[in-house]
């Protein structure tokens, strides 16, 4: 089930579904006979390596403003490539592990909405602690019900 173009979709189109990326990645690996190397462990280690490369872009820069207004186009393109590497390995790992990443992400967002209710969590960046035990207990109980 090869896409006929080496497993690469059309550039510049949006939005792209996770399922489409998974299919393209599976085709890409199959066309090159790389499935033999795509065990969950190997894909995870490759993903971690790519996260390291992504981290290097921000290392020593201090806080970076949203939108990266002071970055040149080459740096933004490099960032996009490294973000894409992370995404593609994550999608491939989920596919190989038979996890529907889109559904899992939506379920996680629902759990987080219950765990961190707006009326309690709006604004502060600190996590629940012992001083807020009543809120923490309510949040944990709510998560158990999702």
N, C-alpha and C positions, 0 to 999 in steps of 0.2 A: 504494500500500500504506500508506495513512494509517491511523493508529490511531483516527481519528475524534474525538479530543479535542485536536487541535492539537499532537499529538506529545508529550504528557505522560502518563507512567505514573502508577500509583497511589502516592500518598505514604504513607510510613511502613512500607512492606514491606521486609523484608530476608530473605535477601541478594538483591542484584540482580546479574545476570550482565553482564559487559562486552559480550557480544553483544547483550543486550537494550538496554543504553544506546546502543550503536552504531545499532541499528535505530530507537530513539526519536529519536536525534539526526538520522539521515538523514531520517526522516519530518518532523521539525520543520523542517529546512532545505528539503525539497521542498515542503511545504505553503506556505512563504513565498517560494518561488522564489529561495532563497539559494544553491543549488548553484553558480550562476555565480560566486559570490564565494569559494567554499570550495576554493581551490587549496591545495596543501600549504604553499606559502610564506605565504599569507594566514593560514591556520590556525595555523602556527607562530608568526607574529608576534602573533596574538591570544593564543596560549598564553603567550608571553613577557610580554605586557602583564598577563595575569591573575596570573602568578607575581609580578610587581611589586606588584600590589594585595595579594596574600597577604603578601608581605614587609613591606609597610607596617604591617600589623597588629602585627607583632612588633618593628618598628623602635623603638629606644630603650627597650625594656622590659627589657633585660638577659636573664639566664637566666629561662626560664619553667618552672615545675614541671609535671611530667606530670599530666594530668587537669585542669589549669587551675582548681584549686580556688578561687583568689582572683579568678576572672573572673566577671562578671555574665552573666546569660542572654543579654542583647542582644549582648554581645561574642562569646559562644560561637556564637550564631546567625550573626553576621556572618562569623566564621571558617568555619563550615560552608558558607556561601554561596560564599566565595572558594575554599575547597578544592574545592567542587563545580564552579565555573567552570573551574579548572585540570583537573580530571578529565574534564569533558565535552569541552573542547577537545582534550585528549590522546587521548581515545577517538575523537573525530571525525577527527583527523589520522591516526591509525592506520588507521581505516576507509577514508578517502580514498586512503591510500597502499597499501591492500590488505595490511596487516600484521595478523596475528592477535596482538593485544596480550597476551592471556592466555598463549598458547603462547610468545611471545617473552619474557615475564616469567619464566615457569617455566624456560626454557632459560638465561636470565641468572642465575637463582638457582642452578641446577646448576653453571654455570661459576664463580660466586663461591664456592660451597662447596668447589670444587677449588682455586681460586686462593688462598683464605684458609682453610686447614684449621684445625679447632678446636685441634688440638694445638700449632699454631704461633701462632695469632692470638687465642686466648682471653685477654681482658682488656686487652691494650695497644691504644691507639688509633693508634699510629704505623704508617705503611706500611713495607713492606719497603724496605731501603736497602742500600748497598754492604757494610755490616758484616754483613749477613745474606745475602750473595750466594748461598750454597748453598741456602737456603730459597727465595729468589726464583727461582732457576733451576728448582728442583723444581716450584714453583707454576706458572711459565710453561709448563713441559713438560706438567704435568697439564691446564692449560687447553687446550692444543693438542689434547689427546686427547678433549675433551668434544664 
